Amino acid sequence: MKGSSKALVKDIARQRISILFGLAERALQDEPELSRSYVRLLRRISSHYRIGLGREMRNALCSKCNSVLVPGLTAKVVLASSKGYAVYTCKRCGAERHIIYKATKGKTRKRG
């Protein structure tokens, strides 16, 4: 019984994280500070219950100032086409995030 209750708690935490992410995206235009507080709460729930955020959500958040990164609005995007990654620069704090968009030849990683 104890294992199933832990799974239920983690499932509820995942639902809250996704709800908070949606609220942070919607509040970004009108109230950026409210959006950042949603992201702080989302990260706190994630670390408390040891739940990963997922690649899309992780790449959409600034790790330094907790802003939602939206290209053109809160982030500047530069494509490094020869290297195969995009550089997202947060307009609020200047933190950079490198996101790979092209697989490199000869360097495949086995999972499993």
C-alpha positions in Angstrom: 0.0 0.0 0.0 2.8 2.4 0.8 4.3 2.1 -2.7 1.1 3.0 -4.4 0.6 6.1 -2.2 4.0 7.3 -3.1 3.2 6.9 -6.8 -0.1 8.8 -6.2 1.8 11.7 -4.5 4.3 11.9 -7.4 1.5 11.8 -9.9 -0.2 14.7 -8.2 3.1 16.6 -8.0 3.6 16.1 -11.8 0.1 17.5 -12.4 0.8 20.5 -10.3 4.1 21.1 -12.1 2.4 21.1 -15.5 -0.4 23.4 -14.2 2.2 25.8 -12.8 4.1 25.8 -16.1 1.0 26.6 -18.0 0.1 29.4 -15.6 3.7 30.8 -15.8 3.4 30.9 -19.6 0.1 32.7 -19.5 1.1 35.2 -16.9 4.3 36.1 -18.7 2.9 39.0 -20.8 1.0 40.8 -18.1 2.8 39.9 -14.9 6.3 38.7 -15.3 7.0 38.6 -11.6 4.0 36.4 -11.0 5.3 34.1 -13.8 8.7 33.9 -12.1 7.1 33.0 -8.8 5.2 30.2 -10.5 8.5 28.9 -11.9 10.2 29.1 -8.5 7.3 27.1 -6.9 7.4 24.6 -9.8 11.1 24.0 -9.2 10.6 23.6 -5.5 7.9 21.0 -6.0 10.1 19.2 -8.5 13.1 19.0 -6.2 11.1 18.1 -3.1 9.4 15.1 -4.8 12.5 14.3 -6.9 10.7 14.6 -10.2 12.6 15.6 -13.4 11.1 18.5 -15.4 11.6 17.0 -18.8 13.6 18.4 -21.7 11.0 20.8 -23.2 10.2 22.3 -19.8 13.8 22.5 -18.7 14.9 24.2 -22.0 12.0 26.7 -21.7 13.1 28.0 -18.3 16.1 30.3 -17.3 18.2 28.5 -14.7 19.5 31.8 -13.3 16.4 34.0 -12.9 13.5 31.6 -13.3 12.0 33.3 -16.3 10.1 31.5 -19.0 12.2 31.7 -22.2 10.1 32.8 -25.2 12.1 33.6 -28.3 11.8 37.3 -29.1 10.0 38.2 -25.9 12.2 37.1 -23.0 15.0 35.4 -24.9 17.3 36.1 -27.8 18.0 33.1 -30.0 21.1 32.7 -32.2 21.6 29.6 -34.3 25.2 28.2 -34.5 24.5 26.2 -37.6 28.0 24.8 -38.1 27.9 23.5 -34.5 24.3 22.3 -34.5 23.0 24.1 -31.5 21.0 27.2 -30.7 22.0 29.7 -28.0 19.1 31.1 -26.0 20.2 34.2 -24.1 17.8 35.4 -21.4 17.0 39.1 -21.8 16.5 39.6 -18.1 19.7 38.2 -16.6 21.9 37.4 -19.6 22.2 33.7 -18.8 22.9 31.5 -21.9 21.5 28.0 -22.6 22.8 25.9 -25.5 20.2 23.6 -27.0 21.3 21.0 -29.5 19.0 20.8 -32.6 21.2 18.7 -34.9 22.7 15.3 -34.3 26.5 15.2 -34.9 27.8 12.6 -37.3 29.6 9.6 -35.8 28.7 10.5 -32.2 25.6 8.5 -31.4 24.9 7.7 -27.9 23.3 4.3 -26.9 20.6 4.5 -24.4 19.8 1.6 -22.2 
